[in-house]
Structures are given as C-alpha cells and as structure tokens.
Amino acid sequence: MRGIIYFGVFFLAACSAARPNDAELITKFRENKARFESLRAFAVADLGNGVSRIEAGNIPKFLSGQHQTAYASGFNDLGIENIVSYNDRTNGKTFVRFAFGVVGIAPSGSMKTIEWTNAKPHPIVGSLDPPYAKKGYVTDTWFNAYRPIGEGWYLHLSAD
C-alpha cells in the first residue's frame, strides 16, 4: 500500500512540474548563446556517431572528453534536461532541441525547448506562454508551435 502511495505522489509531481516561461528561456539563451552554439555543433557532430539523444546523467562514454564535459556543463549549469538531434537526409532538415520543463510520462506529456534548425518551422507564434489555444497548430490531442529567438533559433512547445 505504501508503495502505491509513493508512486502516486511521484506521478503527480512529475505531471505537474513547472514549465519555464518564454522570458526565462529567452534570457537563458541570450546570456549563454555561445554555449548553445557550441553544444549545437557538438550534437550535430555526434549525430554522425549515431547519438541522437543525450540525457543528463547518461552521456555516452565513447564521446570525446571535450564533448562529455560540454554536455555535463550544459545539463548542470543551464538546466537542460536532454538534447535531441535529428538529420533528415532526404530533405536536408536538421534540428537540435535542448529540452526544459519536460512534463508527463512518455509518450504523453509536453516539453518546452530551445531549438536550432536549418529549416523554418511552423506555425510561428508570438508567445508560447498560456493560454495556448488558437496560437499554434492544435488537433484534438496535440499542440505544436514555435517562437523565433534568433537566426535559426526558436522556442518550441510540444504538448499532447
């Protein structure tokens, strides 16, 4: 019985974690743009090594020491929860997402990211702060939108 109660408390805490607002992430990005650029370059290079997702506390040991140190610093100092990179060779689209405020349990939930991409995403909106309705692409179960914050850089909110 006690285990069920602990699980319930953990589940509620995970589902109600605070998501950072736009201003917080924009400030973090602007104050640390060189670090984000460096992490982006490392993530794109490491994608060639077969690494598409890097999580705090689970940095692949086969990566260079310089990359391991940079990722660990990004997780610890910047509060990044995970880094996801993707390269679609058929259309040339590449993106790197730095996740903050991941809420819920996969495959459901939401996350707010600072994202770099070489292709203009859509829809573009003025704010990703609540309320979300009518701001981005919404279906019965999914919300997705982007806010520009720099050349090739966006805030991204994905929720279901």
N, C-alpha and C positions, 0 to 999 in steps of 0.2 A: 504494500500500500504506500509506504513511504517513497519507494522508487517512482511510483506513478505521480505522486505529488511533486517530487523533484523534477521529473520530466515536464510536467505541466508548467511549472514556474520557468524552466529553461525555455520551453516552447513559446510562452507568452513574451518573455524577454526578447527572444530572437525575432519575433514577429512585430515587436513594437519599437525596435531600435530607431534612434533619431537619424533622419537623413539630413545631410548638410544643405543649407540653402545656397542659392546661386551666388550671393555676395561672398560667402565664406570660401567657396571653391574658386571663384574668380580671383580673390585676393591671394589665396594659396598659389594659384597658377602664376599670377603676375610676379609675386615675390620669389618664386622658385622656377621661373621659366627655363633657365639654363639647365637645371637639374632634370626637368621634364623632357627637354630636348635630348639630353644625354641618355636618359632611360629609354626614350623612344628609339633612339638609334641602336642601343643595345638590344632592345626587344625585337626590332626588325632583323638585326644580325642573328640573334638567337633563334628566330623563326626558321632560318636556314639550317639550324642544328636540330630541328624537329620540336622545338619548345614553343607551344602556343599559349600556355597558361602558367603563370608563376604566382604562387601564393606565399604570403608571409609565413615563415616557419617551414617552408617546403621548397627552397631554392635548389634546383638541380646541382649536384656536386660536380658534374662534368663541365660546367661553365667556367670560364676564366675567373681567376680571383678578382680581377677588376670588376667584372660584371656581377659576381656574387656580392661584393662589397657595396656596389651602387644600388642593387636591388634591396639589400638588407637596410641600407640607409633610407631609401625611399619608403619602405614599409614602416620603419621606426620613426623617422623624422617627419615625414609628410602625411602619415596616417593612411597610406594606400593599403587597401585590403587584398587586392590581387591585380595582376596585369595580364591582359588578354591581347594577343596579336593575331592578325589574320591577313593572309595574302591570297587573293583570288587570281590565279594566273590566267584564267580565261578572259577576264575583263580588266586586269591590271589594278584592281582596287586593293589597297592595303589600309588597315587601320590598327591602331594600338589604343586600348582602353585601360585607364587607371581607375579602378573602382573604389568608391567611397559610399558609405551608407547602404551596404547590401542588407536588404530586409527580407525575411522569409526563408523558406527552405526550398531548395531546388526540387523540381523545375519551376515552382511558382515563387512569386515574390517580385521584388523590384530592386533597382540599383541606380545610383547616380554616378556618372563617370566624367572624367576629363578625357577627351578622346582626340587623337590626331588621325586624320585621314587624308589621302590624296584625291579623294572624290567627294564632291559636295553632297552631304546627306540631306534627307528631307523627312519630315517637314521642319522648316526653320521657324522658331517661335521667339518671342521676346523675353519669356521667362519660363523657367521650369519649376517655380515655386507654386504651391497650391493656390487656388484650385486648378486642377489640370484639365477638366472638361472643356471642350471647344478650343483647346490650344494646340493640340497635336493630333497625330493620327490615332484615332480611337476606334476599336471594334467593341463587341460585347465583352471581350475578355482581355484586351491588350491595349497598352498605350505606349507610344514611342515618339520622341521629339528631340530636337537639337537646338542649342543656342550658341551662336558664334562668339568666341572669346579671343581669337587671334588668327593669323594666317594659317589655315589648315587645322586649327584647334577649335573644339566645341565642348560645351557641356552636353551631356546626353542623359536622358531619363528613359528608362525602360521599365514598364510595370505591367503585371497581369494579376 
